[in-house]
């Protein structure tokens, strides 16, 4: 269940309204000025490697913190569940939370990126995460803090990163062919947000109830 949730959160991060519209800009940024496919893929992999490193480290930190407060696991699960429910309600449109709906662009000026600079770009990208995607990332981190295992926490954030990374790689290779798919997703953002929000709400209820059961027992 946890792995499925974090992977879906990674996918949801990619197709969120603040990220998907600027994906072509990112891809062209990786390709720089020579539009070289091999270079684009290599730079994309560097970018993915950069943000994956940070996310795994955050997962380790979150699970370490969770271990330190494991006696309060029931309360943490309830808080985590409530957090997911609130975020889910925002995405289905039942409530509006401003900081979860902000967008953030990027400098569109092409630079001659290399694999190393792409790794640094990925690190910077992860550290300056946009607020709306940060909701999914925060959810994954809170989940990692409840696992009771540093290794599992790291794996959860690795899976989250893969949920975000796989679409990046596919898009880099098939950008032209996927433009119609992007347009379709943009036209149906409302439905997609409702689906993502519903998943978060159901997950939140599941964790809140499990937390209550833990406290009762």
N, C-alpha and C positions, 0 to 999 in steps of 0.2 A: 504493500500500500504506500509506504513512505517513498519508495523509489519511483513509483508511478507518478505520485504527486509532484516530486521535484523535477522529473523529466517534463511533465506537462507545464510546470511553471517556467522552465527554460524555454519551451516552445512559445508559451504565452508572452514571454518577454520579447521574443523575436518579432511576433506579429502585433505587438502593442502599437497603438496609434502614434506614439512618440518615436518609435524606432523604425518600423517598416517603411514609412515614406522616404526616409533618408538612406535606406540600404543601398540603392544604386550609387549614391554619393560615396559611401564607404568603399564599395567595390572599385569604383573608378579611382579612389584615393590609393587603394592597394596597388592598382595597375600602374599608377603614376602616368607619365606622358607617353610611354611607348605601347600601351595597351597589350602587353605581353601576357598571355594566359598562364604560362608557367610561373611567371613572376607574381601574377595575381594570386594564384593558389598558394605559393610559398609565403607570400606576405599575409594572406588570410590565415594560414596555419600559424604563423608567428603571432598574429593578433589573438587568435584563439588560445594559444599557449600562454600568452601574457595574462589574459583575464582568468584563465583556468587556474593558474598558479595562485592568484590572489583569492579566488573563491575557495579553493581547497584550504588555504591558510585560514581563511575566515571560518570555514567549517570546523577545522581543528580547534580554533579558539572557542567557537560556540559550544562544541561538544565538551571541551575541557571545563568551560564555565558550568555547563550542565552537570558534569560529574561532581563539581564542587557543591552544587545545591540540589543533589539528587533526592535528598530527603523531602524536597518540596515538589517532586515530579508531578504530583496530582494538581497542584496549583498552577504549575507551569503549563501543563496540558490545557487547563481551563483557559488561562490567559491566551495561550496560543490559539485555541479554538475560537475564542471571542475575536481575536485579531483577524483570523481568516474570515470569519463571518462578516465583520465590518468591511474588509477589503472586498469580499464577494458582493455585498450589498451595493458598494460603490460601482462595481463593474456591471451589475445588472441594471443600474440606474435608479435603485430604490432610494439611495442617498447620494449626496455629492460631497466629496472631500477634495478640496482644492489642490493640496500638495500631491495627491495621487493622480491628478489629471493634467499636470504641467507637462510641457514638451520642451525639448532642448535640442538644438541643432548642433552643427559642427562647422568648423572652418572648411570651406569647400575648395580652398586653394590646394592644388596638387603638390605633393612633395615627392622627391625621389626616395621612396621608402625601400629599406632592405629588410631581411628577415629579423635582424636584431632590433632595428628601429620599430618594426611592426610589433615585436614583443613588448617594447616599451610603450607603444601606443595602446596595446591591449591592457597593460597594467594601469595606465592613466585612465583609460576608458572605464575600467572596473572601479577605480577609486572615485571617479566623478560621475557615478551612475545616475541616470535620470530618475526623478522621483517616481514616475509611474511604473517603471520597471523595478525600481527599488522595493516596491510593495511585494513583488514576487520573490525577489532576492531575500528580503527580510523574513518572509514566510519560510523559505528554505533554511535559513540560518536558525530560526527559532525551532524548526523541526529537528535540525542537527543537534541542538542543545538538549533535546529530550531523549536522544538515543541511548545515552549512558556509555557510549563507546567512541573514542577518538577516531578510530579507523572507520567506523560506520559514518561518523559525521563527515569525514573527509570524502568518503565514497558518495555520500548524498550530494555534496556540493560538486563533485566531479560529474555526477549524472545530470545535475542542474546545468552545468557548463555544456555538457554534450547536447542537451535539449536546445540550447542556444547556438551551439557550434555547428551542428549538422545542417540546419537551414542556411547558415552562412556559407558553408562549403558548397552546398548544392546551388545556391544563388550565384556564387562566384563563377561556377562552371556553366550554368544555364541561364544567365541573367536575361539575355534577349528573349529566350523562349518563355521565361517566367513572367514577363511583363503583364501578360493578360491575367495570369494568376494573381499577381499583385493587385491589379485593378479590381478583380473579383473580390479579393479580401477587403480592400478599401471600401467597396460598395456595401459590404456586409459586416462592417465593423460592429454594428449594433447587435447583430445576432451572435457574432463571435464573442463579444464582451459578455453577453448574457450567458453563453455556454461556459466560458471561463469563470465567470462570477458564480454560477450555480455549482460548479465543481468545488470552488473554494468554500462556499457556504456549507455544502454537504461534508467536506473534509473538516471544516471548523466544528460542525455539530458532532462529528465522530470523535474528535480529539477532546472536545469539552465534556462529552458524556463519559469517555474513558477516564478523564481526569476526576470526574465526580465519583465514578465507580472505585478508582484507586483510593480516594479519600474515605469513602464509606467503608471499604474493606480494611 
